[in-house]
Amino acid sequence: MQRLHEQLGSEGLRIVAVSIDAGSGLLDRGGRKGGNVRAFVREHELTFDIWHDPKGEIQRVFQTTGVPESFVIDRNGLIVRKVAGATEWDAEAYVELFRRLLNE
């Protein structure tokens, strides 16, 4: 996700990760709060937004089935892709998908 953010962030791509870790705290680009998430972000030098949802509301809203689970959402708020498990977000096929969505 970080590599994808670095590649397409300036073109308008917005990545938001959501932590459901109960022991964390909100973490944003300004480095506010964070617990375990803050240490993870520092260690991996992440620069995209990370939100905290300790009650897991996002799991209910998006009807997730596991962790990690990712959603590609277009400019109209429609889910265009759902990915369960880890993936290489900067793979050519994903970069092409995001560029197409950014240009719509």
C-alpha angles and dihedrals in degrees: 000000000000093000090048090048091051091048100045107016092095089054091058104271112146120199119194119181119195121210117205091186106133093212100055128076135212114308124187136166088280090062096240116166118331122148111187092356091056091055091048091050092049093046093051095036093233116182103179124093120281120190128194125228107172092171092055095234090150089061090057096043095047095033093231122191102198149346127300099032123156135198128199107211122190128219090272093056095253120141106238098173138014121199122191114201133007121323141172100256094188093057112128095252092055093045089053091048093051094045090052091049092047091053095051 
